[in-house]
């Protein structure tokens, strides 16, 4: 007996085909009308590809652009490192939020699901980086604004109101990024 015959005889003796009956699912009394009304848990507003996610991205973008515009209109922001850092952070935040808002608009128009593992990972990492940078820049700018306004009493010589407004808008942008990051992170963790 050669190897092929031996292998064929062992394979034939080991695997015995059998048929197992499968039960049909029970029929519903409403004809399956409730099946179409179910919403999956992953389809909560605020996640990528939803109207809530688009609203969050739009608010992130608007607050970051306002912070950038207010800070850029002051002539003396380049003299303070924290204010330059704020301008850089909100610039990055506005570009990130605008690009993801465009992706959300595309997904909503073509009814595409953005819950691919790689896409959600990219969104989570990007939101985490930009939110951390924006929060750190807003905190640093708030510290300098308090130093100028309260400790040095130099608000008459500086643009304290504009610095405070830009800092507040950066915090608002961070508040809008945080739900996006948390929902994306939760989506990754629940897989």
N, C-alpha and C positions, 0 to 999 in steps of 0.2 A: 504494500500500500504506500503510495507516494504522499507527499505533504498536502497536495491539493485535495486528494480524496479524503485524507484524514480530517482536514479542516472542514470540508463540506459535510462529512458525516457528523462531526461534533456540532457544527452550526445547525444542522437539521434536527439533531436530537435535543438541543438546548432550547431553541426558539420554537414554540408552538403557537401558531396564531390562534387567537380566540377573539370572539366578538362580545363586547360588553354593551348591553343596552343602555341608552342614555334617555333619561326622562325629559320630557318636554317641560318648559317652564309653565307655571300655572297661568291660566288665562285671567286677566283682570276684568272686572265688571264694567269699567268705563272704557274699555277698548284701547287702553294705553294712552289716554289723554293726559294723565298726570306725569307720564314719563317725559314728555316734552317740556313740562313746566319746571322740572328740577334744575337747580343751579348748583354747579359744582362748587366746592369750598374754595377752590383756587381762583375763582372768578370774582374776587372782592375788589371793590373800587380802590384805586390807588396803585394797583399793580400795573406793570407795563402792558400796553395794549387796551387799556380801559379809559373811559372818559375821565374818571377820577385821577388816573395816572397822568393824563394829558393836562388836567387842571393843575396838578402839583408841579409838573414840569414848567408850565407857563408861569405860575407864580414864582417859582425859583428863578426863572429867567428875568422876569420883570423886576423883582427885588434886587437881583444882582446888577442889572443894568442901571437901575436908579442909584444904587450905591456907587457904582463906577462913575456915573455921570456927575453926581454931586461931588465926589472926591476929586474928580479930574477938573472940575471948574474952579477949584481953589488953587491959587498960584503957589502956595507954600507947602503942599503935601509932599513933594520930593525931598524936603529937608528932614523928614522923619521916616525912619526905616519901617516902623509899624504901619504907617499910612501907605508906603510903597508896597508893602506886603499885602495890605488890604486890596489895593488896586490889582495886584497880580492874582490874588485868590479869587476875587469876584469876576475878574476877566475869564479865568479858567472855568469858574462856575457857570457863567453865562454861556460860554461856548458849549460846555457839556450839556447843560439843560436845553439849549436850543437844538442841539443835534439829536438828543433823545426825544424832544417834543416832535421833531420831524419824523423820527422813526415811529412814534406813537400815532401820529396822524396817518402815516402810511398804513400801519397795522389796522387802524380803525376803518380806513377807506376800503381796503381789500379784505377785511375781516380775517386777518391773519393772527394766529396765536403767538404771543411772544414768551412762551413759557418753556422754551428750549433750555436745557441745562447750561449750555455754553453762553447763551445770550443773557440769562439771568445772572450767571456768574460775572459776566462782564459788567452788567448794570450794577450789581452789588459792589464790586470792587471799585468801579468808577464813582459811585455815590459815596462810598466810604472814604475814598481819598479826597474828593472835592468837599464833602461835608466837614471833614477834619480840618482841611486847609482853611475853609471859610470860617469855621468856628474859632480857630486859633487866631486868624487875622482880625476877626471882630473883637475878640477878647483883648488882643494887644492894642488895637486902636481905642478901645474903651478905656484901657489903662492910661494911655497917653492923653486922651481927652480929659479924663479926670485929673491927671497931673497938671495939664495946662489950665483947666478951668477952676478947679478947687484949690489945688496946692500952690500954684504959682500966681493965680489971679491975673492971667494974661489973656483973658478972652477978648479984651478990647483990641489987642494987637493981632490976634489970630482969628481964624474962621471957626470958632468953637461950635456954632450952631450947625454949620455944614459938616464938620467932623462928627458931631453927634448924630446928625441925620444919616450920614453915610454908614456909620457904625450900626445904627438901628436897622437900616435896610439890610446890612450884611447879616445881622442876627435873624431878621425875618426870612432871608433866603435860606439860612441854616435851618430854621424851623420848618421850612417847606421841604428841604432835602431829607430831613430826618425820617418822616414817614415813608418816603420812597425807599430809603436804605433799609429801614426795619422790615418793610413788607417784602422786599427782595431777599433779604437775609432769612426771613422766616420761610419764604418759599423754598430757598435752598435747603434749609434745615429740615423741612418737613418731607423731603423726598425720600 
